[in-house]
Amino acid sequence: MINIVTYDDKIVVSFQQDINFETSRIMEETIQSQPWDTSHLQIDLSAVRFIDSSGVRLLISWLYPLKDRVRIEMTGVSAPIKHILSICQLDQIVDIK
């Protein structure tokens, strides 16, 4: 569901499937079990084709507390997902590419 790779100066989190009601609970457990001790967090959404409100909630609850101490960027974001993240103002706290 989520692949997490730690490098010297950053953590790369790759979501391997859509983020929705069915998957977000398991993803949240994985996310909450990590210390997120890094200065740079890269989130790869290239495999995500759909995100619902529970997925948006997951991203906001995870990323908002990190925004002041970690540089956060999202890569591989499709146009529809980018639009949803923009509506929810996640683009205000995350660099979306």
Buried (B, 14 or more C-beta within 10 A) or exposed (E): EBEEEEEEEBBBBBBEBBBBEEBBEEBBEEBEEBEBEBEEBBBBBBEBEEBBEBBBBBBBEBBEEBEEEBBBBBBBBBEEBBEBBEEBEBBEBBEBE
